[in-house]
């Protein structure tokens, strides 16, 4: 299922299913969305706070249900990540969301929702959030956003030199994935990522030391997540590099953690936790990865909206 393309003048709703939202940052992000031509609806409860979350499980669940079921809302944009979405998974009625397929845009702790909806056939969007990326100049890659959620221009493909090859090969498959630590947290739950067909797996994270990156990757490998994976595209891994005095680099750890997988692997796709230019990636569409000894290229092969 591909959601309807967003158009200038559409009303988009902001949800806060994870961490608490700063009013000033959200206002800056709303202004940026309005400059793109959208009418932005901010629900009354979006500034709620309970411990480290944006209000109770009941409030956050109800907000998602209502935004998807509101016929006047064309898309649902996440205010921020943080923590707490996994708490909602039992309470969420995914059927209510799928009955009204809409653009869902976010990353980080939004990953469990992406996985659950992707595995039920809905294309969702891993990319910038309202009170984070839209609130700061230079954090949104506009071309990939417009292509992914509005159908403007050609589907995203990486530029020359953008990606670093870690293992050579070529593969096509349905693009799935998200934040590595959240995907690992889903292992053993009813919502774990289990590709039902050949897939390209996108993995990204931030501020995780390399030994944790290694542990998370091995957890996914041991759980069988890679059984239908035909290629791996890794993110920027902002803040995950080793200390200057370390005797190894992050790229060496990644190669070591993924050794033995007979599939192409590339590093550096800037979507999610990034330093600049957050790329909007549609999850659930087919994509291609090609790597040789010196170059790597990644391209989406399908439109993501109708």
N, C-alpha and C positions, 0 to 999 in steps of 0.2 A: 504494500500500500504506500503510495506516494501522496503526501499532503498537498493541498492546493498551494500554488505559489503565492507568496505575499506580494501585495501591490501597494504603491503609494496611496495613502489615504486609509489603508486598513487599520483596524484597531488591534493592537497586540496587548496581551496581558502579562504582567510580571508576577512570577511566583517566587516564594521563598521557602523551599522545602528542606533547607539544610540549616546553615548558620544564620545568626542574627544580622540584620541589615542596617548599615549606617545611612541615615536619612540624606546627608550631604552627598555622599557618593552615589546613592541611587538617583538623586535629583540631577547630578551631572550626566549620568548614563541616560536618563530619560530625555534630557535635552539633546543628546547626540542622536538618539533614535528619532526624535521629532524632526531633527534636521535632515534625516533620511526620508521624511515624508510620512512617518507612521503616527497614528494617534495612540498614546500609551495609557493603559488603564492600570492603576496601582491599587490592588485590593486594600480594604481598610486594615486588615490584620497583618500586613506584611512586615510591620515594625515590631511585632510581638517578640518577646524574649522569654525563654525558659532554659535555665542553665546555659549551655553552649549552643542552643538551637533557637530558631525563629518561631518560638511558641510550641504548643503541645502537638503531639502526634495527630490528634483530632483536628486541630486547626489547619495544619499543613496538608493533611489528606483532603479535607473538605475544599481547601483552596484549589488543589489540582483538579479535583472532580468538577468543581464549578467552572473553572476556566476552560476546561475542555468541552463542557456541555453548553457553555454560553454561545449561542449562534452568532452573537455580535463580535466574538473574539476570533481573529483569523490565525493567531499564532501565540504560543506560550514561551516566554523568555525567562530564564532563570536569573534571579538577582545576583546570586553568588553560590559558591560551593560551601565548604566548611566541613560539617559533619552532621549526621543524623538521618540521612535519607533511608538507610537500610532499615531503620525503625518503622518506616511507613509501608514496607513491602507487603506485610500481612494485611494491613488495613486497606490498602489501595485496591479498588475494583478495576483491574486492568481492562475488563470488558467495557466499562463506562468510558475509558479513555479511547479505546480502539474504535468505539462506535462513532467517534467524532475525530477522525484523523486530522491532526494539525501539526504545523511546524513546532517542534520542541527543540530549543537551543540552550546548550549549557555543557559543562564539563566537570572534572574533578569528582565530587561526591554525587553528581548527577549520574555517574556511570551505571549504577544498578538499574535505574529507570531506563536508560538507553538499552541495556542488555535485555531487560524484560520485554520491552516493546519491539526491539529488533527481532527477537526470537519468535514473536507472534506476528511478524510480517510488516511492521511499520518502519519506514525510513525516518530516522531522527538525526539530529545535527550536533556534532561535537565542535563547539566553538565558543565565541566570546559571550560574556555575561554582563548584565546591565550595570551592576554596581561595582564591577571590577574593570573589565576591558573597555566597555563603552564609556566609562567614566574617566579614562586617561588617554591622552593623545598618543597615537602611534601604536596602540595595542590591538587594533582591529585591522585585519587584512580585508579591505573593502571589496576587492574583486572577487575573492572566493566566497564572501558572504552573499553578495548580490547573485552570483551564479547559483549557489546552493539553495538559498531560500526564496529567491525571486525568479530564477531561471534566466537571468540576464547574462549573456556572454557564454563562452564555452565552459564545460566542466573543468575543475581545477587539474592542472598538471604541474609538476615540479619544474623549476628552472634549472638550467645547466649549472652544475657545481653546488646545487642546494643541498643535496644528500650525499652522504659518505657510504660507499659500499662496505659491508662487513663480510658478506659471502656472496659469491656470484651465482647467477641463475635467473630464470624468468618464471613468472607465475601470474595467473589470473584467479580471481575469486571475489566473493562478497566481502566488502570491507566491514569489519567488526572490531570492537575493542573499546579503549578508553584509558582511564587512569589505572596504572598497574597495581597499586596497592589496594584499590577498590575491587578490581577483578580477582585478586588473591583472596580478599575478604569474602567474596561470594562463593568460593570453593566450599563444597559441602552443604550449601544451602539449596533450596528449590530454584533459586534464580541464577545459579552458576552458568557461566558462558559455556555453551556446548554447541559449536557450529554444526548445523545440520547438513551443510553442503560445503564444498571447497571454499575456503576463506582466506583473505589477507587479514592479518591481525595487526592492528595499530595499538602500540603501547607507549604511554608517556607517564611522567611523574615529576615531582620536584622535591628538593630538600631531603632526599633519601641518600644516605651514604652508600657507597658501592656494595658493601657487604650485605646490606638490606636488599638492594636491587637484585643481587645474586640469589638471595633467599626467596624473594617473591617470584622470580622467574622459575626457579626450581620447583616451587609450589605449584605453579601452573603446569609445568611439564609433568610432574608426578600425578597430577589430578586428571590427566588426559585431555586438557584443554587444546593441545596442539595436534590432536589426532587428525583433524580435517583441515589444518592450517597449511597453506601452500607457500606462504611468504610472510615476512615480518617487517613492518615499517615502524621504526622507533622514533620517538619525539626528540625534543631538544634536551630533556633531562636537566632543566635549569636547577642549579644549586646542588647537583649530584656528583660533581667532579671530586676527585681525591684531593687531600691536602697537599701543598707543595712539597712537603718532605716525604710523601709516600713513594714507595718503590714501584708503583703501578698506576695506570691511568684508567678512567672509567671505560674507555673503549676496549681495553684489554679484558676488563671484567665482563663486559657484555659479550665479547667473543667467547670467553671461557664458559659463561653461563648458558650460551646457546649452542655450544659445540655439539656435533653429532647430529644436528638437524639438517637434513639434506634439502635445504630450501634457501631462496635468496633472502638476504637481510640487509636493510639500509638504515642509517641513522641520520636524524636531523630534521624531521618533518615538524614544523613549528605550529602545532595545534594544541590548545590546552594551556598548560603552565609554560608560558614562553616569555622571553625578554622583550619581544616586539612582534607586530604583525601576526596576530593570532588567526590562523587559517581555519575556516569553517569546513569541516569534513562531514559529508553525509554518510551515516552509518546504515548499511543495508543495501547499498548499490554495488555493482561490480566495478572492480578496479584492477589495474595491472602494475606489477613491479618488475623492473628489469635491472640487473646489476652485472657488471663485469669487474675486472680487477681494479679499475680506476674510476668508473662512473656508475651512477645509479639514477634511475628515473622512475617516477610514480605518477600514474594518471588515473583519473576517474573515467569510466567508460560509458556511463549512463547519466541521463538527467535525473535529478533527485526530487523534483516537484512536478506537478501536472498543471 
